[in-house]
Amino acid sequence: MKISALILALPLVLTLAACDQKPASTADKVKDKVNDALDRRPNEKVKDAAEEIRDGAKAAVKDLKDAAKDATK
């Protein structure tokens, strides 16, 4: 069950990695960090949810890699 969930999460990880947008300049990065710290970014709840999904997907990929490594031993 766990491995099948990880396999299903892999395309999601790849899709999210392709959609990642970076701030254009250092000033934009600082502004985003400050707004993030103060929870006043536009669409804060949506961005937080996306960050949680990204973190979960990264953890799923790590678990999948570990499972594959253990399976090949």
C-alpha positions in Angstrom: 0.0 0.0 0.0 2.7 2.5 1.0 4.8 1.8 -2.1 1.8 2.2 -4.4 1.0 5.5 -2.8 4.6 6.6 -3.3 4.6 5.5 -7.0 1.4 7.6 -7.5 3.0 10.6 -5.8 6.0 10.6 -8.1 4.3 12.3 -11.1 2.9 14.9 -8.7 6.4 15.7 -7.5 7.7 16.0 -11.1 4.8 18.3 -12.0 5.3 20.5 -9.0 9.0 20.8 -9.6 8.3 21.9 -13.2 5.9 24.7 -12.0 8.2 26.3 -9.4 8.5 30.0 -9.9 11.4 32.0 -8.5 11.3 35.7 -7.5 13.0 37.9 -10.1 15.3 39.8 -7.9 16.9 39.9 -4.5 14.5 42.6 -3.4 11.5 40.4 -4.4 13.1 37.5 -2.5 13.4 39.6 0.7 9.9 41.0 0.3 8.5 37.5 -0.1 10.4 36.2 3.0 9.2 39.1 5.1 5.6 38.7 3.9 5.8 34.9 4.5 7.1 35.5 8.1 4.3 37.9 8.8 1.7 35.7 7.1 0.6 38.5 4.8 1.4 37.1 1.3 -1.4 37.1 -1.2 -3.3 33.8 -1.1 -1.4 32.8 2.0 -3.5 29.7 2.7 -3.1 28.4 -0.8 0.6 28.9 -0.8 0.9 27.2 2.6 -1.1 24.2 1.3 1.1 24.0 -1.8 4.3 24.1 0.4 2.9 21.3 2.5 2.1 19.2 -0.6 5.6 19.9 -1.9 7.2 18.9 1.3 5.1 15.7 1.5 6.0 14.9 -2.1 9.7 15.3 -1.3 9.3 13.0 1.6 7.5 10.5 -0.6 10.3 10.6 -3.1 12.8 10.0 -0.3 10.8 7.1 1.0 10.5 5.6 -2.5 14.2 5.9 -3.0 14.9 4.2 0.3 12.4 1.4 -0.5 14.0 0.9 -3.9 17.4 0.8 -2.3 16.2 -1.7 0.3 14.5 -3.9 -2.4 17.8 -4.1 -4.4 19.8 -5.4 -1.4 
